[in-house]
Amino acid sequence: MRHVRNAMESIVEYIYESEITRLHKMKCNCDQCVSDVFALALNHLPPRYVSTSVGEAFVETMVMDIQLKLDVVRELMMAVVTVENNPRHD
């Protein structure tokens, strides 16, 4: 069985935890809402598939690229607003 992973998931999670939670307090921080934010953001960002831990480490160093970071922050903030306005729970 082959193992591939979208390393962008780690980047999105890192930036969400380090930047977005500092910039904006979500109305609801439940697992469902946070997962929906991640899914929405990831669907608008280019995937970075890797098959080894070395490849993943390389992609994760890309978080230092200011343009990539800005793109991820933008997509996360848009996803936060969307989820806050349309939560999938009561």
Secondary structure as GFF3:
##gff-version 3
##sequence-region A 1 90
A	DSSP	beta_strand	5	6	.	.	.	ID=ss1
A	DSSP	alpha_helix	8	15	.	.	.	ID=ss2
A	DSSP	pi_helix	16	20	.	.	.	ID=ss3
A	DSSP	alpha_helix	21	23	.	.	.	ID=ss4
A	DSSP	alpha_helix	31	43	.	.	.	ID=ss5
A	DSSP	beta_strand	49	50	.	.	.	ID=ss6
A	DSSP	alpha_helix	53	60	.	.	.	ID=ss7
A	DSSP	three_ten_helix	61	64	.	.	.	ID=ss8
A	DSSP	alpha_helix	66	85	.	.	.	ID=ss9
###
